[in-house]
Amino acid sequence: MRLRVEFTTEPFDLDEAPAHAVAARDVIQKAQLDAVDVGPFGNTAEGEAGDVLAAVTALLRDSLEAGATRVSLQVNVIGEGAS
C-alpha cells in the first residue's frame, strides 16, 4: 500500500524556518520516500506504508522536541484501492 502524507508545523515564522520546521524537513528528506515537496506552508511526501508511517513517527518526535506547538498532518492511501 502507498501513502501520501501532508503536514505543517507551527508556530509559523515568515522570516526564517523555525527549528521545528527544519527538523520535520530533515526527517522527510532523509526518509526513503518519493515525491517529496517541502514548502513554507505545507509539505508532502509519498511512499510505501511502512516507510511513511516510520517517517511520520520520527517527524512528530523530532519536530515536537524542536519546539513545535502544533503538528497538523493528513495521511491518504494513494494508487490502487484508494477511494
N, CA, C and O of each residue as an XYZ file, in Angstrom:
332
protein
N       0.859     -1.170      0.000
C       0.000      0.000      0.000
C       0.907      1.235      0.000
O       1.930      1.280      0.682
N       0.496      2.233     -0.787
C       1.228      3.504     -0.835
C       0.419      4.574     -0.109
O      -0.811      4.596     -0.161
N       1.142      5.454      0.566
C       0.520      6.531      1.316
C       1.116      7.879      0.911
O       2.265      7.968      0.478
N       0.309      8.910      1.062
C       0.779     10.288      0.919
C       0.550     10.981      2.249
O      -0.541     10.905      2.814
N       1.573     11.656      2.749
C       1.442     12.438      3.968
C       1.587     13.919      3.604
O       2.458     14.310      2.827
N       0.712     14.714      4.189
C       0.784     16.166      4.082
C       0.887     16.689      5.501
O       0.151     16.240      6.379
N       1.800     17.642      5.743
C       1.969     18.116      7.110
C       2.446     19.566      7.165
O       3.056     20.080      6.227
N       2.151     20.200      8.282
C       2.691     21.512      8.629
C       3.035     21.496     10.114
O       2.461     20.737     10.895
N       3.973     22.341     10.479
C       4.316     22.520     11.882
C       4.126     23.993     12.236
O       4.259     24.875     11.387
N       3.817     24.232     13.485
C       3.619     25.602     13.965
C       4.365     25.775     15.271
O       4.659     24.781     15.935
N       4.679     26.985     15.662
C       4.236     28.263     15.103
C       5.025     28.646     13.848
O       6.173     28.243     13.662
N       4.371     29.434     12.997
C       4.985     29.911     11.764
C       5.951     31.044     12.054
O       5.774     31.794     13.014
N       6.954     31.163     11.235
C       7.872     32.296     11.250
C       8.173     32.600      9.793
O       8.813     31.804      9.107
N       7.711     33.750      9.321
C       7.871     34.082      7.913
C       9.268     34.598      7.580
O       9.624     34.680      6.404
N      10.064     34.945      8.586
C      11.406     35.467      8.337
C      12.431     34.359      8.101
O      13.298     34.483      7.236
N      12.329     33.285      8.865
C      13.235     32.152      8.691
C      12.561     30.876      9.182
O      11.640     30.909      9.998
N      13.038     29.771      8.669
C      12.447     28.482      9.063
C      12.774     28.186     10.524
O      13.946     28.148     10.897
N      11.740     27.973     11.366
C      12.000     27.636     12.771
C      12.637     26.255     12.900
O      12.573     25.437     11.982
N      13.246     26.016     14.041
C      13.935     24.738     14.276
C      13.014     23.541     14.084
O      13.445     22.513     13.562
N      11.751     23.655     14.496
C      10.826     22.520     14.355
C      10.512     22.226     12.893
O      10.331     21.068     12.516
N      10.447     23.272     12.064
C      10.204     23.067     10.632
C      11.418     22.428      9.972
O      11.269     21.557      9.116
N      12.608     22.848     10.359
C      13.842     22.258      9.832
C      13.936     20.792     10.248
O      14.319     19.944      9.442
N      13.592     20.489     11.494
C      13.635     19.101     11.971
C      12.687     18.222     11.163
O      13.053     17.121     10.753
N      11.473     18.707     10.934
C      10.493     17.943     10.154
C      10.981     17.740      8.726
O      10.887     16.642      8.178
N      11.500     18.805      8.129
C      12.010     18.717      6.756
C      13.158     17.715      6.669
O      13.221     16.927      5.725
N      14.062     17.739      7.642
C      15.193     16.808      7.627
C      14.726     15.356      7.693
O      15.249     14.501      6.979
N      13.744     15.078      8.546
C      13.212     13.711      8.651
C      12.676     13.250      7.304
O      13.000     12.156      6.842
N      11.863     14.078      6.679
C      11.237     13.691      5.411
C      12.263     13.534      4.304
O      12.170     12.609      3.498
N      13.242     14.429      4.258
C      14.240     14.352      3.197
C      15.183     13.157      3.365
O      15.722     12.658      2.377
N      15.386     12.698      4.593
C      16.264     11.550      4.840
C      15.527     10.219      4.717
O      16.164      9.178      4.554
N      14.206     10.236      4.791
C      13.408      9.005      4.702
C      13.420      8.474      3.270
O      13.720      9.202      2.324
N      13.095      7.221      3.137
C      13.037      6.580      1.821
C      11.680      6.829      1.184
O      10.914      5.894      0.956
N      11.379      8.113      0.890
C      10.076      8.490      0.345
C      10.230      9.098     -1.031
O      11.310      9.553     -1.408
N       9.128      9.102     -1.785
C       9.094      9.646     -3.140
C       8.312     10.952     -3.139
O       7.619     11.277     -2.175
N       8.432     11.684     -4.217
C       7.615     12.880     -4.449
C       7.623     13.809     -3.242
O       6.577     14.306     -2.822
N       8.801     14.038     -2.692
C       8.934     14.928     -1.538
C       8.855     16.366     -2.020
O       9.588     16.773     -2.922
N       7.959     17.128     -1.410
C       7.800     18.537     -1.743
C       7.687     19.316     -0.442
O       6.678     19.215      0.256
N       8.708     20.089     -0.109
C       8.674     20.884      1.114
C       8.544     22.354      0.752
O       9.169     22.840     -0.190
N       7.721     23.047      1.518
C       7.495     24.458      1.268
C       7.189     25.177      2.564
O       7.112     24.548      3.619
N       7.012     26.491      2.498
C       6.811     27.260      3.724
C       5.466     27.016      4.412
O       5.356     27.215      5.622
N       4.442     26.588      3.666
C       3.109     26.443      4.265
C       2.546     25.040      4.188
O       1.421     24.801      4.628
N       3.301     24.113      3.643
C       2.825     22.745      3.559
C       3.879     21.865      2.925
O       4.702     22.327      2.135
N       3.847     20.614      3.273
C       4.838     19.657      2.822
C       4.135     18.352      2.488
O       3.172     17.973      3.155
N       4.608     17.669      1.463
C       4.035     16.373      1.105
C       5.152     15.396      0.779
O       6.257     15.782      0.398
N       4.831     14.129      0.939
C       5.732     13.057      0.541
C       4.898     11.803      0.340
O       3.823     11.658      0.923
N       5.400     10.908     -0.482
C       4.717      9.656     -0.759
C       5.679      8.502     -0.573
O       6.895      8.677     -0.653
N       5.132      7.321     -0.325
C       5.973      6.143     -0.227
C       5.189      4.937      0.224
O       3.970      4.983      0.388
N       5.914      3.863      0.419
C       5.302      2.639      0.924
C       4.835      2.885      2.351
O       5.445      3.662      3.085
N       3.760      2.227      2.739
C       3.110      2.482      4.027
C       4.090      2.436      5.198
O       4.087      3.344      6.030
N       4.904      1.430      5.282
C       5.833      1.302      6.396
C       6.819      2.457      6.462
O       7.139      2.950      7.543
N       7.298      2.886      5.304
C       8.245      3.997      5.252
C       7.587      5.306      5.660
O       8.174      6.097      6.399
N       6.363      5.539      5.179
C       5.648      6.773      5.530
C       5.330      6.791      7.024
O       5.533      7.810      7.685
N       4.839      5.687      7.557
C       4.491      5.645      8.976
C       5.718      5.823      9.869
O       5.640      6.487     10.903
N       6.841      5.238      9.479
C       8.079      5.436     10.247
C       8.518      6.899     10.186
O       8.959      7.457     11.191
N       8.399      7.516      9.017
C       8.770      8.924      8.868
C       7.849      9.822      9.684
O       8.313     10.787     10.291
N       6.547      9.522      9.709
C       5.597     10.317     10.486
C       5.931     10.230     11.972
O       5.875     11.237     12.677
N       6.274      9.050     12.451
C       6.652      8.886     13.860
C       7.870      9.751     14.187
O       7.876     10.463     15.192
N       8.895      9.689     13.344
C      10.104     10.481     13.571
C       9.822     11.970     13.435
O      10.347     12.778     14.199
N       8.994     12.331     12.462
C       8.631     13.729     12.257
C       7.958     14.305     13.496
O       8.306     15.398     13.942
N       7.001     13.578     14.050
C       6.312     14.048     15.259
C       7.288     14.200     16.422
O       7.308     15.228     17.099
N       8.082     13.183     16.642
C       9.031     13.217     17.758
C      10.014     14.379     17.606
O      10.189     15.171     18.533
N      10.647     14.480     16.452
C      11.703     15.473     16.266
C      11.170     16.901     16.226
O      11.786     17.803     16.795
N      10.041     17.118     15.567
C       9.524     18.488     15.482
C       8.986     18.962     16.833
O       9.152     20.132     17.179
N       8.348     18.083     17.598
C       7.882     18.472     18.935
C       9.061     18.746     19.866
O       9.030     19.699     20.645
N      10.090     17.921     19.788
C      11.287     18.148     20.599
C      11.988     19.453     20.219
O      12.662     20.060     21.050
N      11.830     19.885     18.966
C      12.473     21.109     18.479
C      11.603     22.345     18.691
O      11.957     23.435     18.240
N      10.464     22.187     19.375
C       9.674     23.357     19.733
C       8.350     23.551     19.021
O       7.700     24.576     19.228
N       7.928     22.621     18.202
C       6.612     22.759     17.564
C       5.527     22.748     18.640
O       5.574     21.956     19.581
N       4.563     23.630     18.483
C       3.421     23.648     19.397
C       2.210     22.982     18.766
O       1.217     22.707     19.439
N       2.302     22.728     17.473
C       1.214     22.057     16.759
C       1.790     21.405     15.509
O       2.597     22.007     14.801
N       1.376     20.188     15.246
C       1.727     19.496     14.007
C       0.413     19.024     13.405
O      -0.318     18.249     14.020
N       0.120     19.493     12.207
C      -1.087     19.071     11.500
C      -0.659     18.132     10.388
O       0.246     18.441      9.613
N      -1.316     16.983     10.316
C      -0.975     16.072      9.229
C      -2.188     15.305      8.757
O      -3.170     15.100      9.472
N      -2.063     14.899      7.526
C      -3.098     14.082      6.894
C      -2.390     12.979      6.144
O      -1.391     13.223      5.467
N      -2.902     11.765      6.259
C      -2.337     10.619      5.557
C      -3.426     10.027      4.673
O      -4.525      9.736      5.146
N      -3.124      9.849      3.396
C      -4.071      9.293      2.438
C      -3.491      8.070      1.756
O      -2.296      8.025      1.461
N      -4.327      7.085      1.507
C      -3.952      5.947      0.672
C      -4.009      6.429     -0.775
O      -4.970      7.079     -1.186
N      -2.981      6.106     -1.533
C      -2.954      6.506     -2.944
C      -2.772      5.283     -3.828
O      -2.368      4.218     -3.359
N      -3.067      5.440     -5.079
C      -2.893      4.347     -6.028
C      -4.019      3.340     -5.936
O      -5.169      3.694     -5.677
N      -3.673      2.067     -6.154
C      -4.667      1.006     -6.159
C      -5.423      0.932     -4.840
O      -4.819      0.991     -3.768
N      -6.693      0.808     -4.915
C      -7.519      0.665     -3.739
C      -7.877      1.969     -3.058
O      -8.619      1.970     -2.076
N      -7.357      3.092     -3.568
C      -7.679      4.390     -2.960
C      -9.053      4.821     -3.414
O      -9.455      4.559     -4.547
N      -9.767      5.479     -2.533
C     -11.109      5.974     -2.876
C     -11.043      7.413     -3.266
O     -12.069      8.012     -3.590
